[in-house]
């Protein structure tokens, strides 16, 4: 159970969380714009799936690997300064990239190197940021706050492709880099106004790998956490076909018009936006395990229906409904962890979550990508959707010995 002291009054914690949400979403917006700009730039310059694959690996793999250390650092040091340092690290690397492009050094290899550096910064930032919420938000308000954060993230994910496209098309990729430098700098300034103490620890500081082993042992011996981590890993693996292969499904089944591919992404994001608003208005889920399980089953059903939809309008409607469940699952699972983990272990636990979720999709695409050229994507969605629904049923009726925790 989380034993961290909670704020004394409403205005104190509300001011703190407002500063934190503004800071983190500013950072997220700049990073998203740059990610879209780089992937589009690489696509337009090379028209190569190999280069896109290299960029994806450089963007995802480092943050998974650095998480092994990042969780320990988040529990050992002041999380506010760790987040600020990570943002500053990313901003400096991106500024260096912008300067290199301005003076004419525009190598694709440089984009990969900077993407790798940015990924390391993100990997340090994410466990620390997830661990901050229960430090400044009362436990009973965590669900509402996470719902607000999910809503803000969905709005930014709607805006960032458009902004990235406008900047790339009219100003050039260098100004997309500079936009990220500006938003990261603003995020650091905003976060500097947040007063956040280092989490007090009763045990002595041990070597990093010793503390890492302690975190892994803590999670594996905590029945509820172990169940959540297994659920995260299996569900992210099974969500991959819907997350990665649906643009290819749209092209094969309904036509490769750009507006169709755009609609596929926009409708999903609108669904997540509505879901985030629902969570923030609903405020709390009494049984978070059951809530997440129901949403996983709903995910499975909607993904299977995507596989049999033969009309594009119906397909988009199903995609939007599927997106609605994403913020609910993310909020229920995240808050369940935040309410049931010791404050001194929070960073390490969220680093394990990042490792599990960050590894599941790349591993899954190694299977489902080649498989999509052998069997129909419709069949893959049907099977993965059915397995996802079964995962939801298992999650709800799992080992009763783990207890239901703070629900």
C-alpha positions, -999 to 999 in steps of 0.1 A, spaced: 0 0 0 12 35 -7 23 51 26 33 85 12 19 115 30 -9 133 10 -15 170 7 -33 189 35 -58 209 15 -74 209 -19 -58 242 -32 -23 230 -24 -24 197 -43 -45 212 -72 -19 239 -78 8 213 -78 -9 189 -102 -18 218 -125 18 228 -128 29 191 -133 2 184 -160 11 216 -179 48 208 -177 44 171 -188 20 178 -216 41 207 -230 70 182 -231 48 155 -247 35 179 -274 70 189 -286 82 153 -286 52 141 -306 56 169 -332 93 160 -336 85 123 -338 60 128 -366 82 152 -384 112 128 -383 93 97 -395 77 117 -423 110 132 -433 127 98 -434 97 84 -454 98 112 -479 136 112 -483 142 74 -485 108 57 -492 125 28 -474 109 5 -449 144 -4 -437 151 32 -426 116 35 -409 124 3 -390 158 17 -379 141 49 -367 115 28 -348 142 7 -331 162 38 -321 131 55 -308 118 26 -287 147 2 -276 169 27 -257 141 38 -234 133 2 -226 169 -6 -217 175 26 -197 144 18 -177 165 -8 -158 184 21 -142 157 48 -144 134 32 -119 162 30 -93 171 67 -99 135 77 -96 133 60 -61 168 73 -51 168 110 -62 143 139 -63 119 130 -91 113 166 -101 150 173 -108 153 139 -126 125 149 -149 140 184 -155 174 169 -163 159 144 -187 139 171 -205 170 193 -206 191 164 -220 165 159 -248 163 196 -255 201 200 -258 204 170 -282 175 184 -303 191 218 -304 224 203 -316 204 185 -343 188 218 -354 222 235 -355 237 207 -376 208 209 -401 212 247 -403 248 245 -412 241 219 -438 250 186 -421 218 167 -429 227 130 -426 200 103 -420 224 87 -396 224 118 -374 186 116 -371 190 80 -358 217 90 -333 196 119 -319 165 97 -319 184 72 -297 195 100 -273 160 114 -271 147 79 -263 172 76 -235 159 108 -220 123 97 -224 132 64 -206 146 83 -177 116 107 -175 87 83 -178 91 62 -146 98 93 -125 68 111 -139 44 82 -133 58 79 -97 52 116 -90 13 115 -91 7 98 -57 32 122 -41 11 152 -49 -25 139 -54 -48 124 -27 -53 87 -34 -91 91 -39 -84 118 -66 -59 98 -87 -84 84 -111 -99 118 -119 -65 133 -124 -54 105 -146 -85 109 -167 -78 146 -171 -42 137 -181 -55 111 -207 -78 137 -221 -50 163 -225 -28 137 -241 -55 127 -266 -60 164 -276 -23 168 -281 -21 136 -301 -49 151 -324 -30 183 -327 6 171 -330 4 154 -365 -13 185 -379 13 208 -364 41 185 -374 28 184 -410 23 222 -412 58 229 -398 75 203 -420 56 215 -451 59 253 -447 90 258 -425 111 227 -428 122 200 -403 147 223 -385 118 244 -371 101 212 -359 133 206 -339 132 241 -325 96 237 -315 106 208 -293 135 228 -278 110 256 -269 83 233 -255 109 213 -235 124 246 -221 89 258 -211 82 225 -195 114 228 -174 105 264 -164 69 254 -153 82 224 -134 107 245 -115 78 262 -97 66 229 -83 77 221 -48 85 184 -46 106 167 -19 126 136 -24 108 105 -11 121 96 24 137 61 25 142 40 56 167 16 40 203 23 31 212 32 -5 225 0 -22 243 -5 -55 220 1 -85 218 -35 -95 210 -45 -59 181 -20 -58 170 -32 -92 168 -67 -80 149 -55 -49 124 -39 -72 119 -70 -94 116 -92 -63 91 -68 -48 69 -69 -79 71 -107 -84 63 -114 -48 34 -89 -48 5 -110 -62 -15 -80 -75 15 -64 -92 25 -96 -108 -10 -101 -122 -10 -65 -135 24 -69 -152 13 -102 -168 -19 -85 -180 1 -55 -194 25 -78 -213 -1 -101 -228 -26 -73 -237 0 -51 -253 12 -81 -274 -23 -88 -285 -32 -52 -292 -3 -49 -316 -22 -61 -348 -49 -34 -343 -23 -8 -334 2 -15 -363 -16 -34 -390 -49 -15 -394 -35 11 -418 -25 -19 -440 -59 -34 -435 -76 -1 -446 -54 0 -477 -61 -36 -487 -98 -36 -479 -111 -1 -486 -84 17 -507 -52 35 -501 -65 71 -502 -47 93 -478 -79 106 -463 -89 70 -453 -56 64 -436 -59 98 -418 -95 90 -408 -83 57 -393 -59 75 -369 -81 105 -362 -112 84 -353 -92 63 -328 -78 95 -312 -113 110 -309 -124 78 -292 -95 81 -267 -104 117 -261 -140 109 -253 -128 81 -231 -105 104 -212 -133 129 -207 -155 101 -194 -129 90 -168 -123 126 -156 -160 132 -152 -167 97 -137 -140 104 -110 -134 69 -96 -138 32 -104 -148 11 -73 -134 -21 -87 -104 -12 -110 -96 -48 -118 -131 -55 -131 -132 -22 -149 -99 -30 -168 -111 -65 -175 -144 -54 -190 -125 -29 -212 -101 -57 -223 -130 -79 -233 -146 -49 -251 -113 -43 -268 -112 -79 -280 -147 -78 -293 -142 -45 -312 -109 -56 -327 -125 -88 -339 -153 -67 -354 -127 -47 -373 -117 -79 -390 -152 -86 -403 -163 -50 -411 -170 -47 -448 -181 -10 -449 -156 18 -442 -181 39 -422 -189 10 -399 -152 2 -396 -145 38 -384 -174 36 -360 -159 4 -344 -124 20 -344 -138 50 -325 -156 28 -299 -123 8 -294 -104 40 -287 -129 49 -260 -118 20 -238 -80 28 -240 -79 57 -214 -101 37 -191 -78 7 -191 -47 29 -188 -62 49 -159 -75 19 -140 -42 0 -142 -20 30 -135 -40 41 -104 -42 5 -92 -4 5 -91 -1 40 -76 -25 30 -48 -9 -3 -39 29 3 -42 51 17 -15 63 52 -23 100 41 -21 93 14 -48 72 34 -71 99 43 -96 112 8 -100 77 -7 -104 69 18 -132 102 11 -148 92 -26 -149 58 -16 -165 77 4 -191 100 -25 -199 70 -49 -202 49 -26 -224 79 -13 -244 91 -48 -252 57 -65 -259 48 -46 -291 82 -48 -309 83 -85 -301 47 -89 -313 54 -71 -346 82 -95 -354 55 -122 -354 25 -103 -368 43 -83 -394 55 -112 -415 23 -132 -407 3 -103 -423 19 -112 -457 9 -149 -453 -26 -148 -439 -53 -120 -440 -51 -92 -415 -88 -98 -409 -80 -133 -396 -52 -119 -374 -76 -94 -358 -103 -120 -352 -79 -144 -334 -60 -117 -315 -93 -100 -305 -107 -133 -292 -74 -140 -272 -76 -104 -258 -112 -110 -246 -100 -142 -229 -72 -123 -213 -98 -99 -198 -118 -128 -184 -87 -143 -169 -77 -109 -154 -110 -105 -137 -111 -141 -124 -74 -146 -117 -59 -160 -86 -80 -147 -57 -51 -148 -33 -37 -116 -48 -66 -96 -33 -83 -67 -49 -62 -39 -33 -73 -3 -35 -101 -7 -60 
